[in-house]
Every structure is written in C-alpha cells, then in structure tokens.
Amino acid sequence: MELLQANPFMALFLALFFGYLIGKLKVGKFELGGIAGTLIAAVVIGQIGIEVDSGVKSIFFALFIYAVGYSGGPQFFNSLNRSTITQVIAAIVMTVTGLFTVLFLAKQFGLGTGLAAGLAAGGLTQSAIIGTAGNAIDMLGLDPAAAKAFKVDIAVGYSVTYIFGSLGPILMVTGFFPLLYKWDLRKAAADLARKLGGGARELGEGEYLPLKRVGSRVYRVAKGAAVVGHNRIFLEDIFDSSLRVESVIRGDENLALEETLSFQVGDLVMVTGLAMALQNCGKSIGDEHEDEDDLFTVVEESRVVFVSNKKFNGITLDQLHEQSKGKHLGVFYTRLSRMGNAMPLLPGSVVYVGDEITLTGSKTDLDQIEKRIGYKPPSLQATEFMTFGLGMVLGYLLGLISFKIGSTNIALGSGLGCLVSGLLFGFMRAKHPKFGGVNTGAANFLQTFGLAVFVGVVGLNAGKDALTTIMEHGTTLFFLGVGATLIPQLITFFFSYYVLKIKNPVISMAVVAGSRSGNPAFSSLLDITQNATPVAAFTVTYAVANILLTLWGPVIVAAMQ
C-alpha cells in the first residue's frame, strides 16, 4: 500500500492492467471495455489514497482528443453532403435529444453539475465528456476542494451509468426495434449487398461479392481456344477488364507485352484478376498450368491510396473503377475503408474524399492510378512531428477562447481546443497530400492510451470520495442513466423512420448505433448482418455524434450553474 502511495504512476499502470482485464470479461455479447474497466479499477485502487499530478491527466486528454479530431476530421466534413443529409440530421437529433434528456433528468432529480456531466458521459457513452466537462469546471474559478468534488461526481456518474449506456443500444439495435417491426436483419443486409452489387446473386452465410479477391494463375493456350490469333486486349475485353495479362512465355522466351502480340497454341499465359474472372478464364485460354519451374517472375504490389480528388467524391466504387483506371490498366480494388472501418467492397458502394482504398497491381500501373485519385498517405509510414506540434499548439490557443452562456463565462479549454485543431488538421491532410500526417497506428494509440490514462488518473484521484457518492446516489443514478440511454434512441428512431424516411432496416439500425457513438452496438449489428453493409451509415453518424457529444461537456456545466 505504501509502495503505491509513494509511486502513484505504478498505481496508474496497475489500474490500466486490471481495467483492461475487467474490460475483456464478456457476458454473452456484452463486453465492458478497457476504458470503463480502467475507471472502475482506478476508483477501487484509489481507496488507499493516491494522488496523481493533474498535469498528467490534462496532457493525455489533450493528446486523446486531438487524435479523435484528426482521425475523424475528413469523414466529419465529408459527411455534410446531400447524399447523407438525412443521416446527419438523425445524428444531430440524437445528440441534441440526449443533451436535453440529461439536463431535464438532472434538474428534475436535483443532481449537481458533476453528476449531470457524468450522467451524460455514461448514459450517452461519450467518455470524452469527462474531460471537456472537467476543463469547463476548471474555468469556473471555484476553490480547489469544490472543483475536485465536481470532478469526483463526474467520475461517479460515468461509472454508474456507463454499463447500461453500452448495453442499452445493443438491446435496442439488435432486439427491440427489429422485433417491433419484424425485421430479419441478416436478410435485409444480404438484400442491400445485392442492391449495391448491381443485381448479383443472393449471398450465402458470411459471404459478400468477391470484388476484393484477387489472384494470379497460369494457363497454356489450347488448340481451338478463343484467344488464338488475338492479342491480350481481346482477352481482357472478354472479362470486361476484370483480369489482366501479366506475362506470356513462348518456348523459352518471355515475350514483350505489346498490343501486336497474338496468342499462339502452346503459349504460357499468366493472368491476374478477380476471382470470378479467374474461375472462367480457362474456357477462353486452355488448361491451368502449374508454374513449377518459377518461369514467371512478375512482381506486384498492394498499395493503400488516400482519396483526395474531389472529382471522385460521392461516386460509386464502380464509377471510380471506370473513371480512374483507363482502358486495360491492370489495377484491382481489394479494400475500401473509412475511419478505420472496412466498407462493403461492392459496385454500388459510395466513395468519399478521405476514404482509403487498397489497390493491387504492378508498380507502374499503381503509380498512374495514385496520381488520378489521390496519394499514398504519409500517415502510414511516419509522423510529421512539426505538424503534430503545431496542431497541439493551435489547440491550446483555441482553448483560451471564452464566451458567456447566461451569466457564466465559459472557455473552450484545452480539450475542445485540441478537438477543433485535430478536426482542421485532419481535414487538411485529406485535401493536401503534402501536408504532414500522423502515423495511423500512432493516432490510434494516442486515442486509446490517452483516454485510458486520463480516466485512470480521474479514478485514482477520486478515491474514497467516489465510494461515498456512489453509496448516496448510486441507485438513482443508475435508473436516470437508463432513461438517458433509452429516451434519445426512441425519439431519434421514430423521427428518422417516419420523418426522415430512413426505412431500410440495416441503415436505420446503423444510424441509431452511430448517432449514439455506440461501438458495442455496432459490433453486435455486424455480428447479425454478417457483412459490411451497415458501415457506411455508421461512419457518417458516428463522426457527427463523436464531435457533438464531446461539445456537450461545457454546455452541461454552464446550464447547471
């Protein structure tokens, strides 16, 4: 005990260990998660009386919130377009309804400022509210004891309400709403995938169209084959450019791939293409040949390209495929991701600036495609620390901006300042290829570890005061948390369904999960749909909700004064 008191950082890492251990425990599909687990573990360890320098908490929260803005910036701004306007409106309705629900419940049941902010953080499962509300409390000019009491209440409100805050959306998205409307989400997801795929066959369990499956095979040209006497363009046209001739060997000679080259009986032809094309390629060429002697030495590359060309913003993947490739350019799209989430790789999937597309092909062809649609993100290789440092400085400067809500003077604080700065720098990264980036892995680490350390310090410093508050308000807080979790979802769903006309079951449920920034609910939805069709709607609403909910911290503090 004395060892931990004398070494508070040891206690902090111990809280991280036990927190993530607790967070991995599952009850059915529900998993508490490392962040909530860390707070609970820190509060328990904090009972022995541990005080961690508040400066540690502040810097790690600033790093976390900057990474949130940086990662979500491109998608946040790109979500504001006509094709997704109804989903954006739904997210705004959810977050605003959540704010007013929390304020109403807090005032009706006499909760203080800290408990109200904690109710929002846990009931709406937005951990960042702990930090932004704490920053706002620091700006009130309270004496240290009063400010600490408010922050303890935030931690208590969060820890009591977070569990149902995470579980509630799972129950609503995968249980209540589908049961109410008798939806089969798996069938609806397969139907949506088929629609996006342009009328492709119905998908089996766990399947979706194999656009992303690329391979290479070698065939020997047979007598009477369709390609005899024709060039490679003839063969590629048969399969609508879904395969490419990579190399031709005649006898012992590796022939140059010129358009004048015609296939002859006995030629060995290496082709690369989509799985569906390769399955039928032999009918036009001949029998498949095993390259046992390593005759072919073709080297191909898989490259991630960041979409930055506005010309391709809002078009389908099929249109991008046609407009960017050019005739007989052998590049294949093998993955589409948005905000780290894999999108359905289907012809009808919509692409936005800020998306990352994984391409497979020769280096020469990839270089041409990259120039047309975007650039190879520097964020995948390294972090430009000059840009990162400048972004953090700007965040702290923005945090000094203050304004009045009623009679209360509120400053943005370093949390919201760094969020806005991260949004701007993330957006600039998407627009300007040469603008310095943050390594993707580093950004994810800052986001996760920064928040974990922050809540760990909050929990340790709360200590015995937290236990006293839980014993006093725990039951009331829990039921208020249930209300804060369920009421906004009910209002938003019915508004989206009947007013905004978002009636596709998969999209509707993805909107509810995303508008709540509910990652557990989204994971459960993916388990049911068995494909990536919910991802597009989720990322749009998640980007909007993640930003707006974070802003409610100082708003709640001001409104409760």
Buried (B, 14 or more C-beta within 10 A) or exposed (E): EEEBEEEBBEBBEBBBEBBBEBBEEEEEBBBBBBBBBBBBBBBBBBEBEBEBEBEBBBBBBBBBBBBBBBBBBBBBBBBEBEEBEBBBBBBBBBBBBBBEBBBEBBEEBEBBBBBBBBBBBBBBBBBBBBBBBBBBBBBBEBEEEBBBBBBBBBBBBBBBBBBBBBBBBBBBBBEBBBEEEEBEBBBBBBBBBBBBBEEBEEBEEEEBBBBBBBBBBBBBBBEEBBBBEBBBEBBBEBBEBBBBBBBBBBEEEBEEEEEEBBBEEEBBBBBBBBBBBBEEBBEBBBEEBEEEEEBBEEEBEEBBBBBBBEEBBBBBBBBBBBBBBEEBBBBBBBBBBBBEBBBBBBBBBBBBBBBBBBBBBBEEBBEBBBEBBBBBBBBBEEBBEEBBEBBBEBBBEBBEEEEEBEEBEBBBBBBBBBBBBBBBBBBBBBEEBEBBBBBBEBBBEBBBBBBBBBBBBBBBBBBEBBBEBBEEBEEBBBBBBBBBBBBBBBBBBEBBBEEBEBEBBBBBBBBBBBBBBBBBBBEBBBEBBBBBBBBBBBBBBBBBBBBBBBBBBBBBBBBBE
